[in-house]
């Protein structure tokens, strides 16, 4: 499984999103508690930038219209049939170097 480095763990702030673009794929990276989540960055409702949203009860809330997507599954909290894509994520701990946030992204 090819893992792609997105950022250093130290670049993330609890409850705030970080925008990362890999090969044209816009992603939102969030840290909620001890876990890191990676989701598509665009809200399917009106294209809102999810990385600018806030975390609320395990969901990323779109800053434009308040749609809340579960960080772990991408499901819309109030309408489970609506989803955004999430990606498997891991932390790569490296001796003497910053910990990297990595995701399993689709290959172009």
ChimeraX commands (.cxc) that place a marker at each C-alpha (Angstrom):
marker #1 position 0.00,0.00,0.00 radius 0.5
marker #1 position 1.63,3.30,-1.04 radius 0.5
marker #1 position 1.54,5.92,1.72 radius 0.5
marker #1 position 1.84,9.60,0.84 radius 0.5
marker #1 position 3.28,12.12,3.30 radius 0.5
marker #1 position 0.91,15.09,3.73 radius 0.5
marker #1 position 2.51,17.18,6.47 radius 0.5
marker #1 position 4.33,16.99,9.77 radius 0.5
marker #1 position 2.21,16.20,12.83 radius 0.5
marker #1 position 3.48,19.43,14.44 radius 0.5
marker #1 position 1.74,21.44,11.68 radius 0.5
marker #1 position -1.69,20.34,12.94 radius 0.5
marker #1 position -3.68,22.14,15.63 radius 0.5
marker #1 position -6.35,20.35,17.61 radius 0.5
marker #1 position -9.80,21.09,16.15 radius 0.5
marker #1 position -8.51,23.09,13.16 radius 0.5
marker #1 position -8.15,21.91,9.59 radius 0.5
marker #1 position -5.10,22.09,7.36 radius 0.5
marker #1 position -5.33,22.29,3.58 radius 0.5
marker #1 position -3.02,19.97,1.63 radius 0.5
marker #1 position -3.01,19.39,-2.12 radius 0.5
marker #1 position -1.35,16.26,-3.52 radius 0.5
marker #1 position -1.20,15.84,-7.31 radius 0.5
marker #1 position -4.24,18.10,-7.73 radius 0.5
marker #1 position -6.27,16.31,-5.01 radius 0.5
marker #1 position -7.46,18.89,-2.42 radius 0.5
marker #1 position -7.51,17.42,1.09 radius 0.5
marker #1 position -8.49,18.54,4.58 radius 0.5
marker #1 position -6.38,17.17,7.45 radius 0.5
marker #1 position -7.76,17.31,11.00 radius 0.5
marker #1 position -6.53,16.29,14.44 radius 0.5
marker #1 position -9.30,15.39,16.86 radius 0.5
marker #1 position -8.02,14.10,20.18 radius 0.5
marker #1 position -5.19,11.68,19.52 radius 0.5
marker #1 position -6.40,10.81,16.01 radius 0.5
marker #1 position -5.68,12.33,12.61 radius 0.5
marker #1 position -8.24,12.27,9.80 radius 0.5
marker #1 position -7.95,13.02,6.07 radius 0.5
marker #1 position -10.99,13.89,3.95 radius 0.5
marker #1 position -11.76,15.43,0.59 radius 0.5
marker #1 position -11.63,19.18,1.10 radius 0.5
marker #1 position -14.71,20.21,-0.91 radius 0.5
marker #1 position -18.21,20.04,0.54 radius 0.5
marker #1 position -20.55,18.39,-2.01 radius 0.5
marker #1 position -23.28,20.94,-1.24 radius 0.5
marker #1 position -21.66,24.09,-2.65 radius 0.5
marker #1 position -17.92,23.38,-2.78 radius 0.5
marker #1 position -17.15,24.91,0.61 radius 0.5
marker #1 position -13.56,24.51,1.87 radius 0.5
marker #1 position -13.90,21.94,4.66 radius 0.5
marker #1 position -10.41,22.66,6.03 radius 0.5
marker #1 position -11.73,26.08,7.12 radius 0.5
marker #1 position -14.51,24.43,9.14 radius 0.5
marker #1 position -14.55,23.50,12.78 radius 0.5
marker #1 position -14.69,20.17,14.58 radius 0.5
marker #1 position -17.91,19.41,16.46 radius 0.5
marker #1 position -18.72,16.05,18.08 radius 0.5
marker #1 position -16.41,14.07,15.79 radius 0.5
marker #1 position -17.57,15.91,12.66 radius 0.5
marker #1 position -16.05,18.49,10.34 radius 0.5
marker #1 position -18.56,21.30,9.91 radius 0.5
marker #1 position -18.51,23.13,6.57 radius 0.5
marker #1 position -17.96,26.87,7.16 radius 0.5
marker #1 position -20.37,27.91,4.40 radius 0.5
marker #1 position -23.66,26.19,5.28 radius 0.5
marker #1 position -22.99,24.04,8.35 radius 0.5
marker #1 position -23.08,20.59,6.80 radius 0.5
marker #1 position -21.37,18.24,9.29 radius 0.5
marker #1 position -19.42,15.21,8.02 radius 0.5
marker #1 position -18.20,12.44,10.32 radius 0.5
marker #1 position -14.41,12.45,10.43 radius 0.5
marker #1 position -14.19,8.66,10.62 radius 0.5
marker #1 position -16.55,7.75,7.77 radius 0.5
marker #1 position -17.28,10.90,5.75 radius 0.5
marker #1 position -21.04,10.48,6.24 radius 0.5
marker #1 position -23.19,13.56,6.56 radius 0.5
marker #1 position -24.34,13.56,10.20 radius 0.5
marker #1 position -27.96,14.46,9.39 radius 0.5
marker #1 position -28.31,12.50,6.12 radius 0.5
marker #1 position -26.24,9.29,6.14 radius 0.5
marker #1 position -26.73,8.73,2.40 radius 0.5
marker #1 position -24.54,11.76,1.62 radius 0.5
marker #1 position -20.79,11.20,1.93 radius 0.5
marker #1 position -17.40,12.64,1.22 radius 0.5
marker #1 position -14.36,10.46,0.77 radius 0.5
marker #1 position -12.07,9.72,3.69 radius 0.5
marker #1 position -8.62,8.16,3.45 radius 0.5
marker #1 position -6.78,5.68,5.67 radius 0.5
marker #1 position -4.26,7.63,7.72 radius 0.5
marker #1 position -1.20,6.78,9.78 radius 0.5
marker #1 position 1.60,8.53,11.64 radius 0.5
marker #1 position 5.18,7.74,10.67 radius 0.5
marker #1 position 7.47,8.18,13.67 radius 0.5
marker #1 position 11.09,8.73,12.64 radius 0.5
marker #1 position 14.07,8.82,15.02 radius 0.5
marker #1 position 15.54,12.31,15.10 radius 0.5
marker #1 position 13.01,13.67,12.59 radius 0.5
marker #1 position 9.46,15.08,12.84 radius 0.5
marker #1 position 6.54,12.65,12.81 radius 0.5
marker #1 position 4.82,12.61,9.42 radius 0.5
marker #1 position 1.10,12.38,8.71 radius 0.5
marker #1 position 0.55,9.96,5.84 radius 0.5
marker #1 position -2.52,8.86,3.90 radius 0.5
marker #1 position -3.31,6.05,1.49 radius 0.5
marker #1 position -4.37,8.07,-1.57 radius 0.5
marker #1 position -5.60,6.83,-4.95 radius 0.5
marker #1 position -2.85,6.61,-7.52 radius 0.5
marker #1 position -3.29,8.89,-10.57 radius 0.5
marker link #1:1,2 radius 0.2
marker link #1:2,3 radius 0.2
marker link #1:3,4 radius 0.2
marker link #1:4,5 radius 0.2
marker link #1:5,6 radius 0.2
marker link #1:6,7 radius 0.2
marker link #1:7,8 radius 0.2
marker link #1:8,9 radius 0.2
marker link #1:9,10 radius 0.2
marker link #1:10,11 radius 0.2
marker link #1:11,12 radius 0.2
marker link #1:12,13 radius 0.2
marker link #1:13,14 radius 0.2
marker link #1:14,15 radius 0.2
marker link #1:15,16 radius 0.2
marker link #1:16,17 radius 0.2
marker link #1:17,18 radius 0.2
marker link #1:18,19 radius 0.2
marker link #1:19,20 radius 0.2
marker link #1:20,21 radius 0.2
marker link #1:21,22 radius 0.2
marker link #1:22,23 radius 0.2
marker link #1:23,24 radius 0.2
marker link #1:24,25 radius 0.2
marker link #1:25,26 radius 0.2
marker link #1:26,27 radius 0.2
marker link #1:27,28 radius 0.2
marker link #1:28,29 radius 0.2
marker link #1:29,30 radius 0.2
marker link #1:30,31 radius 0.2
marker link #1:31,32 radius 0.2
marker link #1:32,33 radius 0.2
marker link #1:33,34 radius 0.2
marker link #1:34,35 radius 0.2
marker link #1:35,36 radius 0.2
marker link #1:36,37 radius 0.2
marker link #1:37,38 radius 0.2
marker link #1:38,39 radius 0.2
marker link #1:39,40 radius 0.2
marker link #1:40,41 radius 0.2
marker link #1:41,42 radius 0.2
marker link #1:42,43 radius 0.2
marker link #1:43,44 radius 0.2
marker link #1:44,45 radius 0.2
marker link #1:45,46 radius 0.2
marker link #1:46,47 radius 0.2
marker link #1:47,48 radius 0.2
marker link #1:48,49 radius 0.2
marker link #1:49,50 radius 0.2
marker link #1:50,51 radius 0.2
marker link #1:51,52 radius 0.2
marker link #1:52,53 radius 0.2
marker link #1:53,54 radius 0.2
marker link #1:54,55 radius 0.2
marker link #1:55,56 radius 0.2
marker link #1:56,57 radius 0.2
marker link #1:57,58 radius 0.2
marker link #1:58,59 radius 0.2
marker link #1:59,60 radius 0.2
marker link #1:60,61 radius 0.2
marker link #1:61,62 radius 0.2
marker link #1:62,63 radius 0.2
marker link #1:63,64 radius 0.2
marker link #1:64,65 radius 0.2
marker link #1:65,66 radius 0.2
marker link #1:66,67 radius 0.2
marker link #1:67,68 radius 0.2
marker link #1:68,69 radius 0.2
marker link #1:69,70 radius 0.2
marker link #1:70,71 radius 0.2
marker link #1:71,72 radius 0.2
marker link #1:72,73 radius 0.2
marker link #1:73,74 radius 0.2
marker link #1:74,75 radius 0.2
marker link #1:75,76 radius 0.2
marker link #1:76,77 radius 0.2
marker link #1:77,78 radius 0.2
marker link #1:78,79 radius 0.2
marker link #1:79,80 radius 0.2
marker link #1:80,81 radius 0.2
marker link #1:81,82 radius 0.2
marker link #1:82,83 radius 0.2
marker link #1:83,84 radius 0.2
marker link #1:84,85 radius 0.2
marker link #1:85,86 radius 0.2
marker link #1:86,87 radius 0.2
marker link #1:87,88 radius 0.2
marker link #1:88,89 radius 0.2
marker link #1:89,90 radius 0.2
marker link #1:90,91 radius 0.2
marker link #1:91,92 radius 0.2
marker link #1:92,93 radius 0.2
marker link #1:93,94 radius 0.2
marker link #1:94,95 radius 0.2
marker link #1:95,96 radius 0.2
marker link #1:96,97 radius 0.2
marker link #1:97,98 radius 0.2
marker link #1:98,99 radius 0.2
marker link #1:99,100 radius 0.2
marker link #1:100,101 radius 0.2
marker link #1:101,102 radius 0.2
marker link #1:102,103 radius 0.2
marker link #1:103,104 radius 0.2
marker link #1:104,105 radius 0.2
marker link #1:105,106 radius 0.2
marker link #1:106,107 radius 0.2
marker link #1:107,108 radius 0.2
view
